[in-house]
Amino acid sequence: MALEFTDSNIKDVINSGKPVVIDFWAEWCGPCRMVGPSIEELSKEYDGQVQIGKLNVDDNVDTPNEYGIRNIPTILFIKNGQIVDKQIGAAPKAVLEAKVKALL
């Protein structure tokens, strides 16, 4: 299952030394619901290699503001604490998986 990221735990996750994928989403967002199953599958497939999780923008406002998130879904791909790629809007699982593989 995808991890649940929050304003209070995101810094620890990013500084963990592992690559991180953050899916910025909200319950009311249709495209977010389309991407959700792919995020869940990738979190299982890359468990132990990449920390993959979701951050609800309605419940957590500091992190989206810090990263300049203006549209959802936005998925950030972070390696060594730096954003190395991003996906804005819904995308097929294959596109997301290629970006995850690039983190390894």
C-alpha positions in Angstrom: 0.0 0.0 0.0 1.2 3.5 -0.8 2.5 5.4 2.2 0.6 8.4 3.5 2.8 11.5 3.5 2.0 14.5 5.6 3.5 17.9 6.3 4.8 16.5 9.5 6.6 13.4 8.1 7.7 14.5 4.6 11.1 15.9 5.6 12.0 12.6 7.2 10.9 10.7 4.1 12.9 12.9 1.8 16.0 12.7 4.0 15.8 8.9 4.4 18.4 8.2 1.7 15.9 6.3 -0.5 14.4 7.7 -3.7 10.9 9.2 -3.1 7.8 9.5 -5.2 5.1 11.9 -3.9 1.6 11.9 -5.4 -0.1 15.2 -4.6 -3.8 14.5 -4.7 -7.3 15.2 -3.3 -10.5 13.1 -2.8 -12.5 15.3 -5.2 -10.0 15.2 -8.1 -11.1 12.8 -10.9 -7.7 12.5 -12.6 -6.1 11.8 -9.1 -8.5 8.8 -8.7 -7.3 7.6 -12.2 -3.7 7.7 -11.1 -4.3 6.2 -7.6 -4.3 2.5 -8.6 -1.0 2.9 -10.5 0.6 4.6 -7.5 -0.6 1.7 -5.3 0.7 -0.9 -7.7 4.1 0.8 -8.0 4.4 1.1 -4.2 4.0 -2.7 -4.0 6.3 -3.5 -6.9 9.1 -1.2 -5.7 8.7 -1.7 -1.9 12.0 -1.5 -0.2 13.6 0.3 -3.1 11.6 3.5 -3.5 9.3 5.2 -1.0 6.1 5.8 -2.9 3.2 7.6 -1.3 0.4 10.1 -1.5 0.0 13.5 0.1 -3.5 14.9 0.4 -3.4 18.6 -0.5 -6.6 19.4 1.4 -5.2 18.1 4.6 -1.6 19.3 4.2 -1.0 22.8 2.8 2.6 23.5 3.7 4.3 20.9 1.5 2.4 21.7 -1.7 3.1 25.4 -1.1 6.8 24.6 -0.5 7.1 22.7 -3.8 4.9 25.1 -5.8 2.2 22.6 -6.5 -0.6 24.4 -8.5 -2.3 21.5 -10.2 -3.2 18.0 -9.1 -2.4 15.3 -9.6 1.3 16.3 -9.6 3.8 13.5 -8.9 7.3 14.5 -7.8 10.3 12.1 -8.3 13.0 12.9 -5.7 16.5 11.4 -5.5 19.1 12.5 -3.0 16.7 15.2 -1.7 16.4 16.8 -5.1 13.5 16.8 -7.5 14.7 15.0 -10.6 11.4 14.6 -12.5 7.7 15.4 -12.2 4.5 14.4 -13.8 1.6 16.9 -13.9 -1.7 15.4 -14.7 -2.8 11.8 -15.2 -0.5 9.4 -16.9 -0.5 5.7 -17.7 1.3 3.4 -15.3 4.0 2.7 -17.9 5.0 6.4 -17.9 5.1 6.5 -14.2 7.1 3.3 -13.9 9.7 4.5 -16.4 10.2 7.6 -14.1 10.5 5.3 -11.0 13.0 3.1 -12.7 15.1 6.2 -13.6 15.4 6.8 -9.8 17.2 3.5 -9.2 
